Amino acid sequence: MTAGLHLARRGLSVLLLEADPNFPGGRLQGGAAVTLEHNGRTWSFPGEHGLHGVWGQYHNLRAMLAREDIDPGFVPAKEEAWILRHPKSAVQWTKGGSALRKSWIPAPFHYLALFIRPRFLQMLTLRDLASMFRVLGGLIFATAYDPAVEDARLDRFTLADFFKGWSPTLQSLFLGLARNFTSARPDQVPQAGFIAFLRFYTLLRRDAWRFNYFNRDSHSALIAPLQARIEAAGGKLQLGAQVTDLIRDGEGWRVQWQQPPSSEAVPEAENEISEANASHVILALDIPGARKLLTHSLSAHALTWSMAVPSVVVRYWFNRKPKGSSAEPEAGIFTGEFILDNYFWLHRIQAVFGDWSQVTGGSAVECHIYGPPEILLEPDAVLLARGLQDIGRVWPELRSALITQSIRRNAATHSLFSGNTDQGLSVQTPWSQLWACGDWVRYPHGSLYMERAVVTGLAAANGVLTAKNLPTYDIQPVDPPEILVRWIERLLRWVRRRARSYGQRREQN
Ligand SMILES: Cc1cc2nc3c(=O)[nH]c(=O)nc-3n(C[C@H](O)[C@H](O)[C@H](O)COP(=O)(O)OP(=O)(O)OC[C@H]3O[C@@H](n4cnc5c(N)ncnc54)[C@H](O)[C@@H]3O)c2cc1C
């Protein structure tokens, strides 16, 4: 949508083909609403792929919103809890987010601010303290290597390798973070992806961890306004258009897609095939969609593909609010013996939930479940019941307070970033006048997720604009690391260079 909007703004004729028949926006799309009756009043809560956060370094997304005069209703994040449950032990928790973003200790040592929080210290054992140097070593290693920009040579290693020698509690904390950002298990997460996450969201700058939610569902806050801007600029968005073929046609392309039959009178009618010619095509697909299309149409067998993972999003409505200090953070992560991976108190974030809570005294929470695969195979009722049990473990006062619940299963389209590899698809594809964008697409910029989708969308649009001699758009860089990180980074890069040239000399001899 970023690419389409920016091309339409330059006066080009834009057609956006979206496979989903109901909602544009991919992993930010809307979904079926849940309705509730209370005292004769009907409340409707829009569904969505999952709550999203706009982080400190999302400069290009914010710049696009400012250019387009879109106000998504930012709600600043105040606090995130870390909730831990070891096997057979009680639940422990601490506030964490504010310690990181407000720490007076410069990056990359700002995590030490956690150690003046009594609840955090209570969660640690002597073994945790003894493994601190390994943890620090791992974090410092991550300052010297930028997998989002450099070609990845760590792609054989996973997070499980990165955590070797760490104590169970500290592993659990960072694992929780990794799961929440990558939605995958440690043996699935490429080390390069984890390092890219650490660098972009927390390691290099304290303010990178400052973030905002939208005060409404992602469709209303972001996707619907983007669609309106595209259409106002003369672009066209077609839903239910599954692109099946790309055929070279002179210098440009012929694009074929399938769509449901236009006549409702013949319910069993086959999908209709349509096609259009275009001088340039931008692929803005998820990983499985791009892989299927390019392998089929262009025999792109030499390309390598990152993994894409599924997720489950559950929501619970309660007739009362959670109590006590553990209810103060509006969001948090679960680690250890929980099926849930995170939570967001929706009545503290989204306006419609807030209004409902004020009138009824109720509360509502969204939680994500990222796996493992055998858990995601459980039936809906089992996942909902086990999630509710987790909530009850942390907030026992909600145990018999459930009003209603919902579950949404997201297909395996979420990108597991694995760094830049030579064989991955990049914005400028191997085929002329065919471009690619998306949060998994190769481009030398240290951003991830929504911001990376916007950055690569701008870069792909710029490719087309350059070819047509039209003015391009600026892409804002990631903020530089804090000064101490810069020194450490320079020192470690110098060591890496020396080690490499020493190795080469030995090989020559
Ligand atoms: C539960 C969850 C929570 C998240 N939270 C955050 C967050 O807090 N912050 C953040 O920055 N990011 C978050 N993300 C990630 C974020 O949603 C993505 O990074 C972003 O939406 C990626 O956009 P994209 O355009 O690259 O891909 P997508 O949004 O996946 O879009 C790809 C589109 O291609 C379409 N498509 C595929 N094949 C075809 C075809 N053959 N023909 C036509 N169309 C096709 C799909 O239908 C889809 O609309 C989250 C993701 C999930 C799953």
The ligand as an SDF file (V2000), in Angstrom:
LIG
                    3D

 53 58  0  0  0  0  0  0  0  0999 V2000
    0.2060  -11.0990   15.5560 C   0  0  0  0  0  0  0  0  0  0  0  0
    1.1290  -10.0980   14.9130 C   0  0  0  0  0  0  0  0  0  0  0  0
    1.4990   -8.9380   15.6040 C   0  0  0  0  0  0  0  0  0  0  0  0
    2.3610   -8.0130   15.0020 C   0  0  0  0  0  0  0  0  0  0  0  0
    2.7440   -6.8960   15.7110 N   0  0  0  0  0  0  0  0  0  0  0  0
    3.5640   -5.9970   15.1430 C   0  0  0  0  0  0  0  0  0  0  0  0
    3.9520   -4.8120   15.8350 C   0  0  0  0  0  0  0  0  0  0  0  0
    3.5720   -4.6020   16.9870 O   0  0  0  0  0  0  0  0  0  0  0  0
    4.7700   -3.9190   15.1950 N   0  0  0  0  0  0  0  0  0  0  0  0
    5.2210   -4.1420   13.9150 C   0  0  0  0  0  0  0  0  0  0  0  0
    5.9490   -3.3020   13.3760 O   0  0  0  0  0  0  0  0  0  0  0  0
    4.8660   -5.2540   13.2430 N   0  0  0  0  0  0  0  0  0  0  0  0
    4.0630   -6.1840   13.8220 C   0  0  0  0  0  0  0  0  0  0  0  0
    3.7140   -7.3000   13.1180 N   0  0  0  0  0  0  0  0  0  0  0  0
    4.2930   -7.4820   11.7780 C   0  0  0  0  0  0  0  0  0  0  0  0
    3.5730   -6.6060   10.7490 C   0  0  0  0  0  0  0  0  0  0  0  0
    2.2180   -6.9310   10.7170 O   0  0  0  0  0  0  0  0  0  0  0  0
    4.2140   -6.8680    9.3940 C   0  0  0  0  0  0  0  0  0  0  0  0
    5.5960   -6.5910    9.4750 O   0  0  0  0  0  0  0  0  0  0  0  0
    3.6460   -6.0280    8.2630 C   0  0  0  0  0  0  0  0  0  0  0  0
    2.2570   -6.0030    8.2640 O   0  0  0  0  0  0  0  0  0  0  0  0
    4.1910   -6.6110    6.9550 C   0  0  0  0  0  0  0  0  0  0  0  0
    3.5940   -6.0000    5.8640 O   0  0  0  0  0  0  0  0  0  0  0  0
    3.8800   -6.5570    4.4080 P   0  0  0  0  0  0  0  0  0  0  0  0
    3.1760   -5.6340    3.4820 O   0  0  0  0  0  0  0  0  0  0  0  0
    5.3450   -6.7820    4.2450 O   0  0  0  0  0  0  0  0  0  0  0  0
    3.2340   -8.0120    4.3400 O   0  0  0  0  0  0  0  0  0  0  0  0
    1.7440   -8.5180    4.5990 P   0  0  0  0  0  0  0  0  0  0  0  0
    1.0480   -7.6210    5.5670 O   0  0  0  0  0  0  0  0  0  0  0  0
    1.8390   -9.9660    4.9560 O   0  0  0  0  0  0  0  0  0  0  0  0
    1.0260   -8.3410    3.1950 O   0  0  0  0  0  0  0  0  0  0  0  0
    1.1740   -9.2570    2.1390 C   0  0  0  0  0  0  0  0  0  0  0  0
   -0.0890   -9.1980    1.3000 C   0  0  0  0  0  0  0  0  0  0  0  0
    0.0940   -9.9800    0.1230 O   0  0  0  0  0  0  0  0  0  0  0  0
   -1.1630  -10.5680   -0.1760 C   0  0  0  0  0  0  0  0  0  0  0  0
   -0.9190  -11.6760   -1.1170 N   0  0  0  0  0  0  0  0  0  0  0  0
   -0.1830  -12.7980   -0.9210 C   0  0  0  0  0  0  0  0  0  0  0  0
   -0.1550  -13.5500   -2.0440 N   0  0  0  0  0  0  0  0  0  0  0  0
   -0.8930  -12.8740   -2.9800 C   0  0  0  0  0  0  0  0  0  0  0  0
   -1.2100  -13.1130   -4.3400 C   0  0  0  0  0  0  0  0  0  0  0  0
   -0.7840  -14.2010   -4.9890 N   0  0  0  0  0  0  0  0  0  0  0  0
   -1.9870  -12.1970   -4.9990 N   0  0  0  0  0  0  0  0  0  0  0  0
   -2.4350  -11.0780   -4.3640 C   0  0  0  0  0  0  0  0  0  0  0  0
   -2.1380  -10.8000   -3.0760 N   0  0  0  0  0  0  0  0  0  0  0  0
   -1.3760  -11.6820   -2.3880 C   0  0  0  0  0  0  0  0  0  0  0  0
   -1.6900  -11.0020    1.1790 C   0  0  0  0  0  0  0  0  0  0  0  0
   -3.0760  -11.2740    1.1510 O   0  0  0  0  0  0  0  0  0  0  0  0
   -1.3230   -9.7560    2.0030 C   0  0  0  0  0  0  0  0  0  0  0  0
   -2.3520   -8.8050    1.9930 O   0  0  0  0  0  0  0  0  0  0  0  0
    2.8640   -8.2490   13.6960 C   0  0  0  0  0  0  0  0  0  0  0  0
    2.4750   -9.4020   13.0020 C   0  0  0  0  0  0  0  0  0  0  0  0
    1.6290  -10.3310   13.6030 C   0  0  0  0  0  0  0  0  0  0  0  0
    1.2680  -11.5680   12.8380 C   0  0  0  0  0  0  0  0  0  0  0  0
  1  2  1  0
  2  3  1  0
  2 52  2  0
  3  4  2  0
  4  5  1  0
  4 50  1  0
  5  6  2  0
  6  7  1  0
  6 13  1  0
  7  8  2  0
  7  9  1  0
  9 10  1  0
 10 11  2  0
 10 12  1  0
 12 13  2  0
 13 14  1  0
 14 15  1  0
 14 50  1  0
 15 16  1  0
 16 17  1  0
 16 18  1  0
 18 19  1  0
 18 20  1  0
 20 21  1  0
 20 22  1  0
 22 23  1  0
 23 24  1  0
 24 25  2  0
 24 26  1  0
 24 27  1  0
 27 28  1  0
 28 29  2  0
 28 30  1  0
 28 31  1  0
 31 32  1  0
 32 33  1  0
 33 34  1  0
 33 48  1  0
 34 35  1  0
 35 36  1  0
 35 46  1  0
 36 37  1  0
 36 45  1  0
 37 38  2  0
 38 39  1  0
 39 40  1  0
 39 45  2  0
 40 41  1  0
 40 42  2  0
 42 43  1  0
 43 44  2  0
 44 45  1  0
 46 47  1  0
 46 48  1  0
 48 49  1  0
 50 51  2  0
 51 52  1  0
 52 53  1  0
M  END
$$$$
